[in-house]
Amino acid sequence: MEYKLQNDRIGIRETTPGEVRLVSELENVPENQMYIIPYPADRHLRAIRDPEEAHLIIQDKATGVIIGFTILAGLENPNKAMEFRRLVICDKGRGYGRQCLRLVKAYCFDTLHFHRLWLDVFENNEKALHLYTSEGFRIDGRIRDAVKECNGFRTLLLLSVLENEYRNK
Ligand SMILES: CC(C)(COP(=O)(O)OP(=O)(O)OC[C@H]1O[C@@H](n2cnc3c(N)ncnc32)[C@H](O)[C@@H]1OP(=O)(O)O)[C@@H](O)C(=O)NCCC(=O)NCCS
């Protein structure tokens, strides 16, 4: 298995077009769907093909089991700002999300030599917020009523970590 990113526990590799159905199923599990905005299949396929984005499957290395996926964007951003666009872990609460985030930070700052890694997150996503802030992300701002849903509008928080903050952690 050729991993793009890995540590001793997880391996992260490119998603294949044939895995888009699985990715969509993961997105639409209620406990995931409430914190993300699922893509249609063709948007996932675009992310797989676009050199500006990285659509990645996360696996447990010991078992080979797929434990989630992540999407990165802005890989050719002239301002050296990468977006950590999506993270879904199906086997929750076992540290896989943190492991993935650490690998993505290392990819952003050590491999690509980018300056900024950013993301947005629904403000009621306490678990993800805890994870991101405990990994050095700072809140840049609040985008009030950014997303319209059937029950009303939802607010997003913008978070980022800069290269010097990553190095001085
Ligand atoms: C958010 C998500 C990616 C985290 O992945 P994970 O593998 O479950 O997370 P980890 O096990 O690595 O870490 C979870 C941390 O949150 C903490 N946590 C768990 N539930 C929490 C809660 N309700 N409030 C605050 N913190 C919580 C855990 O204690 C742990 O922190 P610790 O290591 O300091 O103890 C995953 O749960 C998920 O896919 N959620 C649904 C989709 C989503 O929200 N994606 C992010 C969108 S921006």
Ligand as a Chemical Component Dictionary entry (heavy atoms), coordinates in Angstrom:
data_LIG
# 
_chem_comp.id                   LIG 
_chem_comp.type                 NON-POLYMER 
_chem_comp.pdbx_formal_charge   0 
_chem_comp.three_letter_code    LIG 
# 
loop_
_chem_comp_atom.comp_id 
_chem_comp_atom.atom_id 
_chem_comp_atom.alt_atom_id 
_chem_comp_atom.type_symbol 
_chem_comp_atom.charge 
_chem_comp_atom.model_Cartn_x 
_chem_comp_atom.model_Cartn_y 
_chem_comp_atom.model_Cartn_z 
_chem_comp_atom.pdbx_ordinal 
LIG C1  C1  C 0 -14.510 15.323 14.972 1  
LIG C2  C2  C 0 -13.821 14.029 14.563 2  
LIG C3  C3  C 0 -13.134 14.204 13.221 3  
LIG C4  C4  C 0 -12.784 13.720 15.655 4  
LIG O1  O1  O 0 -12.147 12.484 15.378 5  
LIG P1  P1  P 0 -11.939 11.398 16.539 6  
LIG O2  O2  O 0 -11.064 10.330 16.023 7  
LIG O3  O3  O 0 -13.280 11.009 17.061 8  
LIG O4  O4  O 0 -11.178 12.302 17.619 9  
LIG P2  P2  P 0 -10.011 11.903 18.634 10 
LIG O5  O5  O 0 -10.365 10.590 19.263 11 
LIG O6  O6  O 0 -8.702  11.993 17.953 12 
LIG O7  O7  O 0 -10.065 13.108 19.680 13 
LIG C5  C5  C 0 -11.281 13.527 20.198 14 
LIG C6  C6  C 0 -11.014 14.551 21.294 15 
LIG O8  O8  O 0 -12.247 15.220 21.555 16 
LIG C7  C7  C 0 -12.613 14.999 22.923 17 
LIG N1  N1  N 0 -14.063 14.959 22.951 18 
LIG C8  C8  C 0 -14.876 13.914 22.721 19 
LIG N2  N2  N 0 -16.152 14.296 22.833 20 
LIG C9  C9  C 0 -16.140 15.628 23.143 21 
LIG C10 C10 C 0 -17.141 16.596 23.396 22 
LIG N3  N3  N 0 -18.440 16.297 23.319 23 
LIG N4  N4  N 0 -16.742 17.874 23.663 24 
LIG C11 C11 C 0 -15.443 18.210 23.718 25 
LIG N5  N5  N 0 -14.436 17.316 23.488 26 
LIG C12 C12 C 0 -14.798 16.033 23.211 27 
LIG C13 C13 C 0 -11.926 13.707 23.299 28 
LIG O9  O9  O 0 -11.780 13.606 24.693 29 
LIG C14 C14 C 0 -10.589 13.886 22.586 30 
LIG O10 O10 O 0 -9.767  14.814 23.242 31 
LIG P3  P3  P 0 -8.528  14.355 24.224 32 
LIG O11 O11 O 0 -7.564  13.620 23.333 33 
LIG O12 O12 O 0 -7.988  15.672 24.730 34 
LIG O13 O13 O 0 -9.155  13.488 25.287 35 
LIG C15 C15 C 0 -14.815 12.836 14.477 36 
LIG O14 O14 O 0 -15.427 12.660 15.704 37 
LIG C16 C16 C 0 -15.871 12.998 13.391 38 
LIG O15 O15 O 0 -15.720 12.482 12.290 39 
LIG N6  N6  N 0 -16.961 13.729 13.701 40 
LIG C17 C17 C 0 -18.056 13.939 12.727 41 
LIG C18 C18 C 0 -17.623 14.814 11.557 42 
LIG C19 C19 C 0 -16.955 16.099 12.046 43 
LIG O16 O16 O 0 -17.392 16.737 12.992 44 
LIG N7  N7  N 0 -15.880 16.479 11.345 45 
LIG C20 C20 C 0 -15.165 17.695 11.614 46 
LIG C21 C21 C 0 -15.829 18.799 10.875 47 
LIG S1  S1  S 0 -14.882 20.292 10.941 48 
# 
loop_
_chem_comp_bond.comp_id 
_chem_comp_bond.atom_id_1 
_chem_comp_bond.atom_id_2 
_chem_comp_bond.value_order 
_chem_comp_bond.pdbx_ordinal 
LIG C1  C2  SING 1  
LIG C2  C3  SING 2  
LIG C2  C4  SING 3  
LIG C2  C15 SING 4  
LIG C4  O1  SING 5  
LIG O1  P1  SING 6  
LIG P1  O2  DOUB 7  
LIG P1  O3  SING 8  
LIG P1  O4  SING 9  
LIG O4  P2  SING 10 
LIG P2  O5  DOUB 11 
LIG P2  O6  SING 12 
LIG P2  O7  SING 13 
LIG O7  C5  SING 14 
LIG C5  C6  SING 15 
LIG C6  O8  SING 16 
LIG C6  C14 SING 17 
LIG O8  C7  SING 18 
LIG C7  N1  SING 19 
LIG C7  C13 SING 20 
LIG N1  C8  SING 21 
LIG N1  C12 SING 22 
LIG C8  N2  DOUB 23 
LIG N2  C9  SING 24 
LIG C9  C10 SING 25 
LIG C9  C12 DOUB 26 
LIG C10 N3  SING 27 
LIG C10 N4  DOUB 28 
LIG N4  C11 SING 29 
LIG C11 N5  DOUB 30 
LIG N5  C12 SING 31 
LIG C13 O9  SING 32 
LIG C13 C14 SING 33 
LIG C14 O10 SING 34 
LIG O10 P3  SING 35 
LIG P3  O11 DOUB 36 
LIG P3  O12 SING 37 
LIG P3  O13 SING 38 
LIG C15 O14 SING 39 
LIG C15 C16 SING 40 
LIG C16 O15 DOUB 41 
LIG C16 N6  SING 42 
LIG N6  C17 SING 43 
LIG C17 C18 SING 44 
LIG C18 C19 SING 45 
LIG C19 O16 DOUB 46 
LIG C19 N7  SING 47 
LIG N7  C20 SING 48 
LIG C20 C21 SING 49 
LIG C21 S1  SING 50 
# 
